[in-house]
Amino acid sequence: HAIPARHVDIAPTLAHAMGFPASASERGPIYLKRQDGRVLEALLDAAGRRPERVYMILLDGLSHSELMHHLASRAGAIPNIAALAGAGATLSHGSIVNFPSITWPSHSTIMTGTWCGHHDIVNPTYHDRESRQSVPVQGLIFDTERYLNPEVETLYEAFKRVYGADTLTASIHE
């Protein structure tokens, strides 16, 4: 799809596709506790059908232009990724990233629908003034969530809020 997209738009789009209830705001419907993004309507099923499940695959460090080049000219070299891209939604022009455009702030933006100035993960490592310690956020992997601003929620938390504590979500890391 050749649509303008931003990292903050991914979480609200997934939440809408999965049937989360929306709250009204002056910026449009809100699906997460705090949300800077908007729903990318062009990516959704035109008939409004809710998918049974949703997968988000993040290829960290892979240039979007390189991926699109391979999908267009060498799809046979990456058959599984090509099949997934063909069956799902692909942003032909990529998306506007978080600033700074480094892994952990950007991943947190994608998973919360908020910019890093709102979710508070601003660098892979930073100084926590309260504890007077350096925090290696990226090195914590599964414990990073405790450093998020309490005013935001992750997609994982939102799924459990909407569908109940027994809802299964998963994050598979390299």
Helices and strands as residue ranges (DSSP letters): G 7-9, H 10-17, G 41-43, H 64-73, G 75-77, H 79-87, H 103-112, H 116-119, E 126-128, E 133-135, H 137-140, G 141-147, H 155-163
